[in-house]
C-alpha cells in the first residue's frame, strides 16, 4: 500500500449508472494488486458533462471510464485522442499522459480479447446490431482482426451508412448495411452475431428484434449488455445450441486494458470476473 496520504482516483461517468458493477470490480482488482487506488461512480447528466470533465482535471484524477451517453460528446473536451479513438469516433477510456487527459477506446479490443476464448474472428462472417459508439469500436477491431464480412444492421440508415463507409476504408468493400425493420432474419452463414445496442440494459425481458428461429448451433451470439448478464437474447441463443458471450466477459476484457493503462500493472482477470459474479449474485 502507498504511504502517501492522497489516494490515486479514477472514476466512471455516465447516466444512468444504477447497478453498475465497475467500481466493485475495479476496487477488488486494485486491492489484489496492492494499489491504494479508489474508483468513483459518478452519475453525470449531459448538460453537466463539461463541468464534470473540468472537475476531473482540476482534482487531479488519474483517468476515467465514460459510459452512455457521453462516449461521443466527451471528445472535444479532452486534450488529445489516440488513433483508435479518432477512427472509432468515441471514447470510453481517459488516462493522463504528460499532464494531458487522453481519450482512447478499449471497447473493441476488450470484446475481441473476450471473443478469442470462443472463436478466432479471422475469416468469419459477422453481423453487428447497432451503429453507435460501442458498435463502431467492436466493428473496427473485428475488421482489423481480418474477418471475411461485416453486416451492420441499424434502424437509422444515415448512421449505419457512416459506419459501413468507415469499415470499407479499412476493409476493402466487405461491409454492408441492412436497415433494421421488424425482426431481423440472420443469414445462416453468419458465424458471429453481436448485439451492440442498449436493448436489454436493466431489462431481462427486453426483446432484441431478431428471428431466433434461424439461429444455428454453428453461431456464436454475443451481447454487450452486462446488466443483466444473461439477457433474453443470450437465453434464446443458448436454447438453440449457440455458443454465447456475455457482457461480463467484454467488461472484464476492456477493464483489464483500462487498469493496465492507468497503473502500468496487469490485473488478475480471474478476480475481476469473480467480483462481477459476486456483485450480480450469480
N, C-alpha and C positions, 0 to 999 in steps of 0.2 A: 504494500500500500504506500501511497505517496505520503511524505512527511509534510507536504505543503498544506496550508490551511484552506486554500482555494481549490475546489474540485474542477476538473475539466467537464464542460457541459455541452451536450448535443441535444437535439430536440426533433420532434415531428410536428409539422404544421399542416392542418387541413380542416375540413368541415364537411360532414360530421366526423367525429373521431371516437364516438362511444363504442366501447368494447373493442378498441384497437389493441392488439396484443404486443405491439412492437416494444414498448417500454419494458414490459415484463421480461421479454426475451433478451433484450439488449443488456439490461442490468444484471441478469443471470450470467450472461456471457462476459461482461466486464468483471464481475466478481470472480468467475472461474479463471480469468486471465490475470488476476491480481491487480486490476486497474481501479483506481479511485475516481471513476468517471460516473456522471449522472446523466440520465436521459429523461427529458421532459416531454409530455404530451400536451400540445398547445392547440386548442381549437380556435382557429382564426378565420373570420369571415372575409370574403373577397374585398370588401371596402376597407378593411384594416390590414391588408397584406403588406402594403408598402411600409407602413409604420412598424409592423412586426419584423420585417426584414431589417429595417434600420435599427430596431431594438436589439436584434440578434447580433448585429455588428457592434453596436455600442457597448453591449455587455460582454463581448469577447467570447461568444460561443465558438466551439471548435467546429461546428457544422450542423447540418440538419437533414432530415428527410422531408420532402414535400409531397403531400398526398393531394387527392382531388379536393377542391377544384383549382389548385394552384400550380400544377405542373407546367402549364404553358405560360401563365400570366406572370410567373416569377422571373422569367428570363431577363427582361430589361432591367431588373433591379439588382442583378449580380455584377460582380466586377469582371468576370471572364467566364467563358464556356469551353468545355472540352470539344474535340472534333465530333465525338459521338453525340453530345447534346445538340450541337449545331445541325447535324444531319437529321436527328430524330425530331428536333424542334420542341423538345420537352425535357424538363429536369425533374429528377426525383431525389438526387443527392447533391448536397452542398458541402464543400470542405474548404479549409483555409490553406493557401499556399502562398508563401512570400507576402503575407499580410493581405492577400486578396481572397475574396469569397468566390469560389469557382463552382460552377454548376456542371454536373455530369448526369448521365442517365445509365443506371445499372439494371433497370427492369429487364431489358432484353438479355443481357449477359447472365443474370440470375436465372431467367427462365431456361435458357439453353443449357446452362450447367445442370439444372434440375432434370431437364429432359434427357440428358445423356445417360441417366440411370436406367431409362426405359428404351431409348432408341437413339441412333445416330441420325440426325436430320438430313445428312448429306444425301442428295439424290431422291428425296422424298417429295410427295405431293401434299401441300399444306393448305388448309382453309383457316382463315382468321376472321372471326366475327368481331366487327367494330373497326373504327379507324381513328380513335382518339390517341392520347399520348402513350398509353400502355400498348395498344395495338401497334403503333408506329415503332416503338422500341423493340418489341418482340419480332415484328416482321423484318426490320432491318438486320437484326442479329441472325435470324434464320436465313435471310438472303446471303449474308456473309458466310454462313456455315455451309453454303453450297446446295441448298435444296433445289429440286427439279422445277417446282412451280409453286406459286402462292396465289390463292384466290382470296381477295378481300370482299367480304360480304358486309354491306353497310346500307342503312336506310337513306342517308343523305348522299346523293351522287357526287356533289361537288367535293365534299370532304374525302369521300372514298377515292375519287379520282386523283386527288392530290397525293395520297399515299401510294397509289399504283404508279403514278408518274415518278415519284421518288424512288420506288423499288426498281423500276425499269432502267433508271440511270445506273443502278448498281448491277443489274441482274439480266440485262440484255433481252428484254421483252417477254419474260416468262411470268409476269404478274398481270392479273386481270381483275376487273371489278364486276361483281354481281350486286344489283340493287336488292336489298332485303325487303321482301314484301310477303307477309304471311310466314308460314313455317318453311324454312329453307331445307330443301332436299339435298343432303350431302352426296356428292358423287361417290359411288362405291370404290373408285380408285384412290380415294383420299387415304393418306397414311396417318395424318395428324389433323385433328380439329381443335382449335383454340378459341374458347370464349374469352375475349379481351374486352368485353363490355362490363358495365357495372350491374347488369341484371343478376339478381340473386344476392346482392350485398345486403346483409342483415335480414334476409327473407328466404328461409329454407324452402318455401313452397313456390317461389318465383319460377315461371316457365320461360326458358330461353327458346325463342321461336325457331326450332329446328324439328325436322321429322325424325323422331327416334327410330322409326321402323326401318330406316335404311342404314342404320349403324351395322357394321360388321365386326367380327372378332379380330380382324387384322388392324383395326383402327386404334390409335391412341387418342383419347379425349382429355383435354386439359382445360382447367378453369382457373382464371387468375384470382377469383374470389376466395378470400381466406376466412371470412366470417359470414356464414358458417363454413367450416372446412369441407363438409360433404354436401354439396349443392344438389338441387334437383337434377341438374344436367349430369353430374357425375354418378348419381344413383342410377339414373336411366341407362347411362352408358355401361356401368358395371353389370346391370341386369342383362345386358345383351352381349356380355363377354368381352367388352373392350378393356384394354388396359387404361388406367386413369392416372392423371397427375393433378393433385390438388393444389390449391393456392398456398398452402403452408410450405410446400417444397420450394415454390418460387420465392416466397417471402424469405425463407432461410437462405436461398441462393443469393439474392441481391443484398440481403442484410449482412451476410458474411463479407461480401465485397465492400460494403459501406464501412463495416467495422475495421477492416484492414486499411482502407483508405484514410480513415481518421487516426488510427492508432499506430499503424505500422506493424501490427501483430495479427496473425491469423487466429480467428476464434475457433472454439470447439463447436462444430456444427451439430454434433450429437446433442450437446447440452442445449443448443438453440432450438432444435426440433422438440426435445423433451419439454422445454419450457412452454412451447406453444401448445403441446398436447395437454400439459398440466393446466394451462390457462383455460383451455376450452373443455377441460374435464373429459378428454377422450379416453 
